[in-house]
């Protein structure tokens, strides 16, 4: 009986240590995203201790790969597709997708302006929580409506300013009289899971931020 209790205590200690590491040890996150009006390439790497989670796109399908890194050797454990890929798209379908994105952006911009204070609060949380490696975002943005374009660009410039001292740079080019979303993103930072939960809890208490997320994902 005593031996069983000792084993259970050891297992409990292992679980507690594991949970402590998961929530308090930093995850290294590397995001690469290139987009040219719906033609996109995305790679997201999450590294924690000896585990790597890789999310990547291939012909517009999204895959997840799990790897273990042991003694400088990387072992592929499993890989699977997260979504179904539609192999053929007509010009009409692509045009409709452009219109959908444009309509979403028009809905989101007023909500962004109404949520400026909340967005600044999230940025301030990032300033306190996140450690960036050299990171950059090149973005060419045109929304057909020049007022919308300048409005959104001004908001993005303002929100990104506090991140400049943290090695995060936004290079933003407004595109006048055209619809264009072209980006080249390379962002690397360390963030612990506990801080991610704090940000999620903050968002869960802000209705406008929740509405923005709903519009993006619907």
N, C-alpha and C positions, 0 to 999 in steps of 0.2 A: 504494500500500500504506500509506504513511504517513498519507494522508488518511483511509483506512478506519479505521485505528487511532484517529485523532483523533476521528472520528465516534462510534466505539464507546465511547471514554472519556467523551465528552460525554453519550451516552445512559446510560452507567453512573452518571455523576454525577447525572443527572436522576432516575434510579430511586432512588438512595441518598437524595437529598434528599426525594423523595416518601415513601419508607418512613420516614424520620426524622420527617416531618410527621405521617404517619398514626399512628405509635406514640407520639410525644411531645407533639404539640400536642393541647390539650384539645378534646373534643367537647362541644358544648352539648346537653343532653338536657332535654326538657320533657315531663312525663307528666301527662295529665289522665284521670282514671278515676272514673266515677260508677256506682254499683251499688246496686240495690234488689231484693234477693232474686232474682238471676238476670236482672233487667232492667238491662242495663249499656250504658254508652257509654265508649269508650276512644279516646284520641288520644295518640300518642307521636311526638314530633318530634326527630330527631337532625340537628344542624347541624354540618357540618365544612367549614371554609373556605367555598367557594361552593356546596357540595352540601347539599341538604336531603333527608332520608329521612323520609317520613310514613307511619306505620302508624295506621290508623283503622278503626273499626267502623261498619257501616251495616246495619241490620236483621240484626244478629248475624253478618254476613259481615265478614271481615277483609281490608282492602285495603292495598296498598303503593303509594305515589306517590313518584316521584323528581323533584326539582326542581333547577334551577340558578339561583343568584342572581347576576346580573351587573349592576354599575352601578345598584344599587337596584331592578332589575327582576327579577321572578321568572318563570322559564320552566318550564312543566310539560313534562317529558320523557316519562315513561311512567307508566301506572297499571294495576295488575292485581290480581285477587282471589287471596287466598292460601288460602281454604277454601271449601267448599261450604256453602250455607245451606239448612237445613231450614225451609221456609216455614210449615209447620203443626205445632203442638205441642198435644197433648191435655193435659187437666188431670192425667191419670194419669202422662203422661211428665214433666210439670213436677214432680209430687210425687216421682217416682222420682229425678229429678235432685237435688232437695232432700235426699233420703235419702242419695244417693251423696256429696254434699258433706259432710253430717253425719258419715258413716262415715269419710271421708278425714280430717276434722278430728280425730276420735277417735283415729285411728291416728297422726296427726302430733304431737299434744300430748305424749305420752310421749317421742317422739324429740326434740322441742324442749327438753324439760326435761333430757334426757340430753346435749344439745348446747349447753347454756348457755355453757360456756367457749369453745367454737368460735364461737358466735354473737357473743359479746363481742369475740372476736379480729377478726371481720369488721367489727363496728361500729368498733373501734379503727382498722382499716385505712381505713374510710370517713372517720373523723375526720381522718386524716392526708392522705388523697388527694382528698377531695371538697370543692368550694366550692359551697355552696348559695346560690341566690337565695331570697327569701322563699317558703317552702314550708309546706304544711300537709296534714294528713290528718284528716278527720272520720270517725269510725268508730263505728257502733252495732252491738254484737255480742251475740247471744244464741244459746246452743247447747242449749236445752232443759234440759240438766243444769247446774244453777247452779254446782256445783263446777268443772266444766269451763270454764264461762264465766269465773269469777273467776280460775281458774288461768291461762287464756290471756291475759286482760286484764292480770293482774299481770306476766306475762312480757313482754308488749308494752310496758307502761309502763317496765319496767326497761331493756329494750333500747333504747328511744327516748331515754332521759334524756341520754346523752352527746351527742345530736345537737341538743339545744335551743340551746346556744350558737352553733350553726352556721346558725341561722335555719330550722331544721326543727322543726315543732310537731305533736304528736299529740294530738288531742282525742278521747278514747275514752269511750264510754258503754256500760257493761254493761247488757244487757237481760235481766231476770230472768223465768224461767218462759216463755220463748218462743224460737222459732227465728227469728233475724233477722240478716242480714248486709247492712248498709247503709253505703255509703261515699261520700265526696266527697274525691277526691285531686287535689292540684295541686302538683306537685313539679318544681323547676327546679334543675339543677346542672351543673357542668362536671367532666368526668372524661376522662382520656386512656386510649387503648386499652391501653397498657402496664400501667396499673393494673387494668384489667378483666381482663387475662390473669393478673395476680398473684392476684386474687381467685378466678378460676376454678381456678388451680393449687392454691390453698389448699383449696377445696372438694373437688377431686379426691383429696385426701389424707385426707378425713374421711368415713368410711363412713356415719355417721348423717346427715350433710348430704346425701349422695348418695341415701340412702333416702328422705329427705323430698322431694327433687326428683322421684324416681321415683313416689311416691304422688300428688304434685300433678299430674303430667303424664299419668298412665295413665288 
